[in-house]
Amino acid sequence: MTKPMVKIYDSQTGEEIEREMNDAEFAQWEIDKTAGEAQAQAKAEAEAKRQALLDKLGITEEEARLLLGGN
């Protein structure tokens, strides 16, 4: 499997280097990718629960804010 590429730009010389991620960079990239996917999944689940509650109550989000005293 090929690893993602890393592009390094030296602003002093204008030189660009493009290379494959090393093992440590790739390991961190995988950790970050997994964490991002988990965070997106949790956000989607929370949104679905919120919407299900609003549907069950038969009110809109704006009406819920008014009832709870939010702006």
Backbone as XML, in Angstrom:
<?xml version="1.0"?>
<chain id="A" units="angstrom">
  <residue number="1" name="MET">
    <atom name="N" x="0.847" y="-1.181" z="0.000"/>
    <atom name="CA" x="0.000" y="0.000" z="0.000"/>
    <atom name="C" x="0.887" y="1.237" z="0.000"/>
  </residue>
  <residue number="2" name="THR">
    <atom name="N" x="0.569" y="2.165" z="-0.851"/>
    <atom name="CA" x="1.330" y="3.412" z="-0.858"/>
    <atom name="C" x="0.747" y="4.347" z="0.186"/>
  </residue>
  <residue number="3" name="LYS">
    <atom name="N" x="1.600" y="5.093" z="0.782"/>
    <atom name="CA" x="1.200" y="6.046" z="1.816"/>
    <atom name="C" x="0.883" y="7.387" z="1.163"/>
  </residue>
  <residue number="4" name="PRO">
    <atom name="N" x="0.079" y="8.224" z="1.850"/>
    <atom name="CA" x="-0.198" y="9.566" z="1.320"/>
    <atom name="C" x="1.094" y="10.367" z="1.160"/>
  </residue>
  <residue number="5" name="MET">
    <atom name="N" x="1.007" y="11.348" z="0.300"/>
    <atom name="CA" x="2.169" y="12.186" z="0.020"/>
    <atom name="C" x="2.178" y="13.415" z="0.927"/>
  </residue>
  <residue number="6" name="VAL">
    <atom name="N" x="3.372" y="13.881" z="1.226"/>
    <atom name="CA" x="3.588" y="15.087" z="2.018"/>
    <atom name="C" x="4.286" y="16.089" z="1.109"/>
  </residue>
  <residue number="7" name="LYS">
    <atom name="N" x="3.787" y="17.326" z="1.115"/>
    <atom name="CA" x="4.429" y="18.369" z="0.319"/>
    <atom name="C" x="5.044" y="19.370" z="1.294"/>
  </residue>
  <residue number="8" name="ILE">
    <atom name="N" x="6.325" y="19.603" z="1.134"/>
    <atom name="CA" x="7.062" y="20.540" z="1.996"/>
    <atom name="C" x="7.521" y="21.703" z="1.127"/>
  </residue>
  <residue number="9" name="TYR">
    <atom name="N" x="7.221" y="22.899" z="1.596"/>
    <atom name="CA" x="7.590" y="24.099" z="0.844"/>
    <atom name="C" x="8.522" y="24.941" z="1.697"/>
  </residue>
  <residue number="10" name="ASP">
    <atom name="N" x="9.697" y="25.232" z="1.170"/>
    <atom name="CA" x="10.663" y="26.091" z="1.849"/>
    <atom name="C" x="10.459" y="27.507" z="1.320"/>
  </residue>
  <residue number="11" name="SER">
    <atom name="N" x="9.904" y="28.378" z="2.166"/>
    <atom name="CA" x="9.578" y="29.739" z="1.721"/>
    <atom name="C" x="10.817" y="30.593" z="1.464"/>
  </residue>
  <residue number="12" name="GLN">
    <atom name="N" x="11.940" y="30.221" z="2.049"/>
    <atom name="CA" x="13.146" y="31.009" z="1.825"/>
    <atom name="C" x="13.773" y="30.721" z="0.460"/>
  </residue>
  <residue number="13" name="THR">
    <atom name="N" x="13.749" y="29.456" z="0.069"/>
    <atom name="CA" x="14.377" y="29.087" z="-1.202"/>
    <atom name="C" x="13.365" y="28.882" z="-2.322"/>
  </residue>
  <residue number="14" name="GLY">
    <atom name="N" x="12.082" y="28.734" z="-1.961"/>
    <atom name="CA" x="11.060" y="28.465" z="-2.957"/>
    <atom name="C" x="11.038" y="27.011" z="-3.399"/>
  </residue>
  <residue number="15" name="GLU">
    <atom name="N" x="11.836" y="26.195" z="-2.741"/>
    <atom name="CA" x="11.932" y="24.781" z="-3.104"/>
    <atom name="C" x="10.732" y="24.003" z="-2.571"/>
  </residue>
  <residue number="16" name="GLU">
    <atom name="N" x="10.201" y="23.124" z="-3.391"/>
    <atom name="CA" x="9.110" y="22.233" z="-2.993"/>
    <atom name="C" x="9.609" y="20.803" z="-3.042"/>
  </residue>
  <residue number="17" name="ILE">
    <atom name="N" x="9.325" y="20.083" z="-1.975"/>
    <atom name="CA" x="9.681" y="18.667" z="-1.929"/>
    <atom name="C" x="8.390" y="17.895" z="-1.718"/>
  </residue>
  <residue number="18" name="GLU">
    <atom name="N" x="8.172" y="16.884" z="-2.520"/>
    <atom name="CA" x="7.011" y="16.029" z="-2.356"/>
    <atom name="C" x="7.525" y="14.611" z="-2.136"/>
  </residue>
  <residue number="19" name="ARG">
    <atom name="N" x="7.072" y="14.019" z="-1.029"/>
    <atom name="CA" x="7.537" y="12.683" z="-0.700"/>
    <atom name="C" x="6.432" y="11.901" z="-0.009"/>
  </residue>
  <residue number="20" name="GLU">
    <atom name="N" x="6.619" y="10.604" z="0.081"/>
    <atom name="CA" x="5.674" y="9.747" z="0.774"/>
    <atom name="C" x="5.871" y="9.916" z="2.289"/>
  </residue>
  <residue number="21" name="MET">
    <atom name="N" x="4.761" y="9.815" z="3.043"/>
    <atom name="CA" x="4.846" y="9.923" z="4.503"/>
    <atom name="C" x="5.768" y="8.841" z="5.055"/>
  </residue>
  <residue number="22" name="ASN">
    <atom name="N" x="6.518" y="9.199" z="6.107"/>
    <atom name="CA" x="7.306" y="8.177" z="6.787"/>
    <atom name="C" x="6.387" y="7.408" z="7.746"/>
  </residue>
  <residue number="23" name="ASP">
    <atom name="N" x="6.899" y="6.398" z="8.405"/>
    <atom name="CA" x="6.069" y="5.542" z="9.264"/>
    <atom name="C" x="5.411" y="6.314" z="10.402"/>
  </residue>
  <residue number="24" name="ALA">
    <atom name="N" x="6.150" y="7.205" z="11.040"/>
    <atom name="CA" x="5.598" y="7.972" z="12.167"/>
    <atom name="C" x="4.497" y="8.923" z="11.693"/>
  </residue>
  <residue number="25" name="GLU">
    <atom name="N" x="4.720" y="9.597" z="10.573"/>
    <atom name="CA" x="3.712" y="10.505" z="10.018"/>
    <atom name="C" x="2.452" y="9.743" z="9.613"/>
  </residue>
  <residue number="26" name="PHE">
    <atom name="N" x="2.653" y="8.579" z="9.013"/>
    <atom name="CA" x="1.519" y="7.779" z="8.572"/>
    <atom name="C" x="0.715" y="7.266" z="9.770"/>
  </residue>
  <residue number="27" name="ALA">
    <atom name="N" x="1.397" y="6.847" z="10.824"/>
    <atom name="CA" x="0.706" y="6.372" z="12.028"/>
    <atom name="C" x="-0.141" y="7.496" z="12.626"/>
  </residue>
  <residue number="28" name="GLN">
    <atom name="N" x="0.417" y="8.696" z="12.709"/>
    <atom name="CA" x="-0.330" y="9.836" z="13.248"/>
    <atom name="C" x="-1.488" y="10.200" z="12.326"/>
  </residue>
  <residue number="29" name="TRP">
    <atom name="N" x="-1.281" y="10.133" z="11.032"/>
    <atom name="CA" x="-2.340" y="10.419" z="10.057"/>
    <atom name="C" x="-3.510" y="9.460" z="10.242"/>
  </residue>
  <residue number="30" name="GLU">
    <atom name="N" x="-3.207" y="8.175" z="10.447"/>
    <atom name="CA" x="-4.263" y="7.186" z="10.672"/>
    <atom name="C" x="-5.023" y="7.472" z="11.967"/>
  </residue>
  <residue number="31" name="ILE">
    <atom name="N" x="-4.302" y="7.839" z="13.032"/>
    <atom name="CA" x="-4.936" y="8.179" z="14.313"/>
    <atom name="C" x="-5.861" y="9.377" z="14.135"/>
  </residue>
  <residue number="32" name="ASP">
    <atom name="N" x="-5.366" y="10.409" z="13.476"/>
    <atom name="CA" x="-6.164" y="11.620" z="13.249"/>
    <atom name="C" x="-7.385" y="11.332" z="12.375"/>
  </residue>
  <residue number="33" name="LYS">
    <atom name="N" x="-7.206" y="10.507" z="11.365"/>
    <atom name="CA" x="-8.308" y="10.158" z="10.468"/>
    <atom name="C" x="-9.389" y="9.406" z="11.239"/>
  </residue>
  <residue number="34" name="THR">
    <atom name="N" x="-8.992" y="8.443" z="12.057"/>
    <atom name="CA" x="-9.944" y="7.661" z="12.846"/>
    <atom name="C" x="-10.671" y="8.552" z="13.842"/>
  </residue>
  <residue number="35" name="ALA">
    <atom name="N" x="-9.949" y="9.450" z="14.491"/>
    <atom name="CA" x="-10.570" y="10.369" z="15.457"/>
    <atom name="C" x="-11.560" y="11.295" z="14.758"/>
  </residue>
  <residue number="36" name="GLY">
    <atom name="N" x="-11.217" y="11.774" z="13.597"/>
    <atom name="CA" x="-12.115" y="12.645" z="12.835"/>
    <atom name="C" x="-13.378" y="11.926" z="12.414"/>
  </residue>
  <residue number="37" name="GLU">
    <atom name="N" x="-13.232" y="10.684" z="11.991"/>
    <atom name="CA" x="-14.407" y="9.898" z="11.602"/>
    <atom name="C" x="-15.306" y="9.627" z="12.804"/>
  </residue>
  <residue number="38" name="ALA">
    <atom name="N" x="-14.695" y="9.332" z="13.958"/>
    <atom name="CA" x="-15.476" y="9.078" z="15.176"/>
    <atom name="C" x="-16.210" y="10.342" z="15.609"/>
  </residue>
  <residue number="39" name="GLN">
    <atom name="N" x="-15.545" y="11.474" z="15.504"/>
    <atom name="CA" x="-16.165" y="12.743" z="15.874"/>
    <atom name="C" x="-17.335" y="13.067" z="14.943"/>
  </residue>
  <residue number="40" name="ALA">
    <atom name="N" x="-17.170" y="12.827" z="13.660"/>
    <atom name="CA" x="-18.248" y="13.075" z="12.701"/>
    <atom name="C" x="-19.431" y="12.150" z="12.970"/>
  </residue>
  <residue number="41" name="GLN">
    <atom name="N" x="-19.149" y="10.899" z="13.314"/>
    <atom name="CA" x="-20.208" y="9.943" z="13.614"/>
    <atom name="C" x="-20.968" y="10.359" z="14.867"/>
  </residue>
  <residue number="42" name="ALA">
    <atom name="N" x="-20.245" y="10.782" z="15.902"/>
    <atom name="CA" x="-20.887" y="11.218" z="17.148"/>
    <atom name="C" x="-21.763" y="12.449" z="16.902"/>
  </residue>
  <residue number="43" name="LYS">
    <atom name="N" x="-21.279" y="13.369" z="16.084"/>
    <atom name="CA" x="-22.047" y="14.569" z="15.771"/>
    <atom name="C" x="-23.325" y="14.208" z="15.015"/>
  </residue>
  <residue number="44" name="ALA">
    <atom name="N" x="-23.220" y="13.282" z="14.058"/>
    <atom name="CA" x="-24.384" y="12.859" z="13.291"/>
    <atom name="C" x="-25.405" y="12.162" z="14.191"/>
  </residue>
  <residue number="45" name="GLU">
    <atom name="N" x="-24.927" y="11.341" z="15.128"/>
    <atom name="CA" x="-25.836" y="10.656" z="16.051"/>
    <atom name="C" x="-26.540" y="11.644" z="16.969"/>
  </residue>
  <residue number="46" name="ALA">
    <atom name="N" x="-25.807" y="12.641" z="17.465"/>
    <atom name="CA" x="-26.406" y="13.653" z="18.334"/>
    <atom name="C" x="-27.463" y="14.451" z="17.574"/>
  </residue>
  <residue number="47" name="GLU">
    <atom name="N" x="-27.178" y="14.791" z="16.329"/>
    <atom name="CA" x="-28.135" y="15.528" z="15.502"/>
    <atom name="C" x="-29.393" y="14.696" z="15.263"/>
  </residue>
  <residue number="48" name="ALA">
    <atom name="N" x="-29.211" y="13.408" z="15.016"/>
    <atom name="CA" x="-30.360" y="12.525" z="14.782"/>
    <atom name="C" x="-31.220" y="12.413" z="16.041"/>
  </residue>
  <residue number="49" name="LYS">
    <atom name="N" x="-30.575" y="12.309" z="17.198"/>
    <atom name="CA" x="-31.321" y="12.232" z="18.464"/>
    <atom name="C" x="-32.087" y="13.523" z="18.725"/>
  </residue>
  <residue number="50" name="ARG">
    <atom name="N" x="-31.433" y="14.647" z="18.463"/>
    <atom name="CA" x="-32.078" y="15.945" z="18.669"/>
    <atom name="C" x="-33.294" y="16.080" z="17.760"/>
  </residue>
  <residue number="51" name="GLN">
    <atom name="N" x="-33.114" y="15.702" z="16.492"/>
    <atom name="CA" x="-34.212" y="15.807" z="15.549"/>
    <atom name="C" x="-35.342" y="14.849" z="15.910"/>
  </residue>
  <residue number="52" name="ALA">
    <atom name="N" x="-35.005" y="13.660" z="16.387"/>
    <atom name="CA" x="-36.030" y="12.698" z="16.790"/>
    <atom name="C" x="-36.849" y="13.243" z="17.960"/>
  </residue>
  <residue number="53" name="LEU">
    <atom name="N" x="-36.185" y="13.902" z="18.894"/>
    <atom name="CA" x="-36.893" y="14.493" z="20.033"/>
    <atom name="C" x="-37.822" y="15.614" z="19.565"/>
  </residue>
  <residue number="54" name="LEU">
    <atom name="N" x="-37.335" y="16.474" z="18.695"/>
    <atom name="CA" x="-38.176" y="17.554" z="18.172"/>
    <atom name="C" x="-39.382" y="16.985" z="17.429"/>
  </residue>
  <residue number="55" name="ASP">
    <atom name="N" x="-39.144" y="15.947" z="16.640"/>
    <atom name="CA" x="-40.250" y="15.310" z="15.914"/>
    <atom name="C" x="-41.257" y="14.699" z="16.885"/>
  </residue>
  <residue number="56" name="LYS">
    <atom name="N" x="-40.759" y="14.064" z="17.929"/>
    <atom name="CA" x="-41.639" y="13.443" z="18.922"/>
    <atom name="C" x="-42.490" y="14.501" z="19.632"/>
  </residue>
  <residue number="57" name="LEU">
    <atom name="N" x="-41.880" y="15.642" z="19.907"/>
    <atom name="CA" x="-42.601" y="16.729" z="20.566"/>
    <atom name="C" x="-43.474" y="17.509" z="19.583"/>
  </residue>
  <residue number="58" name="GLY">
    <atom name="N" x="-43.200" y="17.370" z="18.316"/>
    <atom name="CA" x="-43.963" y="18.075" z="17.296"/>
    <atom name="C" x="-43.683" y="19.558" z="17.252"/>
  </residue>
  <residue number="59" name="ILE">
    <atom name="N" x="-42.431" y="19.931" z="17.542"/>
    <atom name="CA" x="-42.053" y="21.347" z="17.520"/>
    <atom name="C" x="-40.807" y="21.533" z="16.662"/>
  </residue>
  <residue number="60" name="THR">
    <atom name="N" x="-40.569" y="22.778" z="16.288"/>
    <atom name="CA" x="-39.377" y="23.102" z="15.517"/>
    <atom name="C" x="-38.247" y="23.446" z="16.475"/>
  </residue>
  <residue number="61" name="GLU">
    <atom name="N" x="-37.058" y="23.565" z="15.938"/>
    <atom name="CA" x="-35.902" y="23.943" z="16.748"/>
    <atom name="C" x="-36.095" y="25.348" z="17.325"/>
  </residue>
  <residue number="62" name="GLU">
    <atom name="N" x="-36.642" y="26.239" z="16.523"/>
    <atom name="CA" x="-36.896" y="27.610" z="16.984"/>
    <atom name="C" x="-37.875" y="27.609" z="18.149"/>
  </residue>
  <residue number="63" name="GLU">
    <atom name="N" x="-38.943" y="26.816" z="18.067"/>
    <atom name="CA" x="-39.920" y="26.718" z="19.152"/>
    <atom name="C" x="-39.277" y="26.137" z="20.415"/>
  </residue>
  <residue number="64" name="ALA">
    <atom name="N" x="-38.401" y="25.173" z="20.251"/>
    <atom name="CA" x="-37.712" y="24.605" z="21.410"/>
    <atom name="C" x="-36.839" y="25.657" z="22.084"/>
  </residue>
  <residue number="65" name="ARG">
    <atom name="N" x="-36.135" y="26.477" z="21.292"/>
    <atom name="CA" x="-35.327" y="27.555" z="21.879"/>
    <atom name="C" x="-36.183" y="28.529" z="22.655"/>
  </residue>
  <residue number="66" name="LEU">
    <atom name="N" x="-37.338" y="28.872" z="22.110"/>
    <atom name="CA" x="-38.243" y="29.795" z="22.799"/>
    <atom name="C" x="-38.737" y="29.201" z="24.112"/>
  </residue>
  <residue number="67" name="LEU">
    <atom name="N" x="-39.075" y="27.924" z="24.089"/>
    <atom name="CA" x="-39.556" y="27.261" z="25.304"/>
    <atom name="C" x="-38.479" y="27.182" z="26.390"/>
  </residue>
  <residue number="68" name="LEU">
    <atom name="N" x="-37.231" y="26.998" z="25.934"/>
    <atom name="CA" x="-36.121" y="26.862" z="26.879"/>
    <atom name="C" x="-35.486" y="28.199" z="27.241"/>
  </residue>
  <residue number="69" name="GLY">
    <atom name="N" x="-35.996" y="29.275" z="26.678"/>
    <atom name="CA" x="-35.487" y="30.605" z="27.008"/>
    <atom name="C" x="-34.215" y="30.959" z="26.290"/>
  </residue>
  <residue number="70" name="GLY">
    <atom name="N" x="-33.853" y="30.205" z="25.252"/>
    <atom name="CA" x="-32.639" y="30.519" z="24.487"/>
    <atom name="C" x="-32.927" y="31.566" z="23.440"/>
  </residue>
  <residue number="71" name="ASN">
    <atom name="N" x="-31.870" y="32.114" z="22.878"/>
    <atom name="CA" x="-32.016" y="33.142" z="21.828"/>
    <atom name="C" x="-32.061" y="32.513" z="20.476"/>
  </residue>
</chain>
